């Protein structure tokens, strides 16, 4: 059974976003769009209203780190 993701799972969400949206530069994604991308993930089960700027920033940085790992590693 897949893990049910919450806003606290920044690293897992970042990995999934890099797989689902390989064409996007995470650092150019607005937080409103990032929020939409996260809640559209099939395994995301948290309350969409519980996001914060800090949680979105952590997800964005995890996504960016995953992109760097894939492109420079």
Backbone bond lengths (Angstrom), bond angles and torsions (degrees), N, CA, C in turn:
res aa  C-N    CA-C-N  psi(-1)  N-CA   C-N-CA  omega(-1)  CA-C   N-CA-C  phi
1 X - - - 1.456 - - 1.525 109.17 -
2 X 1.330 118.67 129.83 1.465 121.04 -179.30 1.532 111.24 -65.77
3 X 1.293 114.59 150.99 1.457 120.42 177.77 1.522 109.16 -68.01
4 X 1.321 116.16 138.46 1.453 119.86 174.41 1.519 108.00 -87.33
5 X 1.309 116.45 119.21 1.456 121.87 -173.61 1.521 112.26 -85.64
6 X 1.333 114.21 146.80 1.461 121.52 174.68 1.528 108.00 -126.85
7 X 1.313 115.27 176.04 1.468 119.96 -179.99 1.528 111.96 -60.82
8 X 1.315 117.98 -19.65 1.467 121.15 -178.41 1.525 113.22 -83.97
9 X 1.321 118.09 -4.47 1.467 122.54 -177.63 1.529 111.40 -96.35
10 X 1.321 116.17 53.82 1.465 121.53 -173.27 1.531 112.33 -56.74
11 X 1.309 118.07 -45.16 1.467 120.11 -176.63 1.525 111.39 -65.13
12 X 1.324 116.82 -45.76 1.464 119.89 179.44 1.532 111.49 -63.99
13 X 1.319 115.48 -40.32 1.471 119.60 178.96 1.525 109.66 -66.54
14 X 1.327 117.09 -40.95 1.466 120.36 178.72 1.515 112.11 -59.81
15 X 1.329 116.70 -41.02 1.467 121.12 178.20 1.523 109.95 -63.52
16 X 1.326 116.27 -47.35 1.471 119.73 -179.59 1.521 111.69 -62.42
17 X 1.329 117.13 -42.53 1.466 119.65 -179.89 1.528 111.16 -63.15
18 X 1.325 117.19 -35.88 1.465 119.41 178.88 1.525 110.85 -67.16
19 X 1.336 116.62 -29.47 1.462 120.98 177.97 1.527 111.54 -79.06
20 X 1.322 116.63 -40.53 1.465 121.42 -175.95 1.533 111.78 -77.98
21 X 1.329 116.47 -33.26 1.473 121.18 -176.85 1.531 111.13 -126.37
22 X 1.343 117.63 62.60 1.470 119.24 -177.07 1.530 113.16 -66.21
23 X 1.320 116.58 -17.03 1.456 120.79 -177.76 1.529 113.10 -82.75
24 X 1.323 117.11 -11.69 1.463 120.29 -175.21 1.520 112.26 -95.22
25 X 1.336 115.18 143.67 1.461 122.13 170.12 1.529 106.23 -89.91
26 X 1.323 118.42 112.74 1.463 120.38 -175.58 1.524 113.73 -54.75
27 X 1.325 116.96 -32.57 1.466 119.53 -177.48 1.526 113.07 -75.13
28 X 1.332 117.03 -11.61 1.469 119.71 178.34 1.530 112.19 -100.58
29 X 1.328 116.92 -0.34 1.462 121.22 -178.44 1.529 109.43 -85.76
30 X 1.330 116.11 125.50 1.472 120.73 176.94 1.520 109.18 -68.65
31 X 1.315 116.63 152.41 1.458 120.35 -178.68 1.528 112.06 -60.98
32 X 1.334 117.67 -33.52 1.470 119.24 177.78 1.521 110.50 -63.29
33 X 1.330 116.95 -40.30 1.464 120.61 177.69 1.527 111.29 -72.53
34 X 1.320 116.54 -38.25 1.458 120.60 177.63 1.532 109.85 -60.51
35 X 1.309 116.83 -44.44 1.460 121.65 177.80 1.524 110.08 -56.34
36 X 1.328 116.69 -45.96 1.463 121.62 -179.92 1.521 111.01 -62.64
37 X 1.328 117.21 -44.51 1.469 121.14 179.37 1.532 111.17 -61.17
38 X 1.332 116.67 -40.10 1.460 120.26 -178.60 1.525 110.89 -66.76
39 X 1.322 116.85 -49.98 1.468 117.90 -175.45 1.524 112.33 -70.21
40 X 1.337 117.47 -15.48 1.467 120.96 176.17 1.530 112.91 -82.78
41 X 1.329 117.79 -11.26 1.464 120.18 178.24 1.530 108.94 -64.47
42 X 1.336 117.44 132.86 1.470 120.25 -176.50 1.524 114.33 -58.80
43 X 1.324 118.41 -32.08 1.463 121.34 -177.27 1.528 113.47 -89.92
44 X 1.339 116.80 -2.11 1.467 119.40 -179.24 1.523 109.46 -79.70
45 X 1.324 116.22 121.37 1.469 120.75 -174.06 1.522 113.90 -123.86
46 X 1.318 118.63 6.19 1.465 121.09 -176.85 1.536 110.29 -82.45
47 X 1.310 115.09 167.36 1.464 121.86 177.58 1.531 108.92 -70.38
48 X 1.334 117.81 121.07 1.468 119.75 -179.89 1.520 113.50 -56.70
49 X 1.313 117.58 -26.16 1.466 121.40 -177.68 1.525 113.03 -78.35
50 X 1.322 117.40 -9.34 1.469 120.79 -177.56 1.532 113.41 -87.45
51 X 1.315 117.24 3.77 1.470 118.26 178.83 1.524 109.56 -72.55
52 X 1.317 114.43 152.43 1.463 120.86 174.90 1.522 107.37 -132.70
53 X 1.311 116.02 166.30 1.454 119.74 177.40 1.530 110.47 -59.75
54 X 1.319 116.95 -39.63 1.461 121.17 179.50 1.519 112.77 -63.98
55 X 1.328 116.70 -40.91 1.466 120.28 179.23 1.520 110.68 -68.58
56 X 1.333 116.70 -40.63 1.469 119.74 178.05 1.523 110.86 -65.75
57 X 1.318 116.56 -38.20 1.464 119.74 178.02 1.529 110.81 -65.03
58 X 1.323 117.25 -40.69 1.467 120.80 178.45 1.527 110.36 -63.18
59 X 1.317 117.30 -40.79 1.466 121.38 177.51 1.519 110.12 -64.99
60 X 1.314 116.85 -44.03 1.467 120.80 -179.81 1.530 110.86 -61.48
61 X 1.318 117.41 -41.75 1.465 120.88 -179.94 1.533 111.06 -69.15
62 X 1.335 117.01 -37.63 1.473 120.11 176.85 1.520 110.06 -65.70
63 X 1.303 117.17 -40.47 1.465 122.30 177.79 1.523 109.31 -62.71
64 X 1.325 116.54 -46.18 1.464 121.51 179.34 1.533 110.71 -61.34
65 X 1.319 117.65 -43.23 1.467 121.13 178.80 1.527 110.73 -62.09
66 X 1.323 116.64 -39.21 1.470 120.27 179.29 1.531 110.25 -65.94
67 X 1.324 117.15 -40.82 1.467 120.32 177.83 1.527 109.82 -62.86
68 X 1.320 117.05 -43.30 1.466 119.73 178.53 1.516 111.26 -62.34
69 X 1.322 117.03 -42.40 1.476 120.27 177.80 1.521 111.06 -59.36
70 X 1.309 116.22 -41.59 1.470 120.05 -177.19 1.531 112.76 -73.84
71 X 1.318 116.93 -33.25 1.466 118.92 -175.17 1.524 112.67 -94.09
72 X 1.329 118.03 -23.26 1.468 119.89 -177.67 1.526 112.45 -114.79
73 X 1.311 116.73 -4.95 1.451 119.43 -176.21 1.444 111.93 -99.97
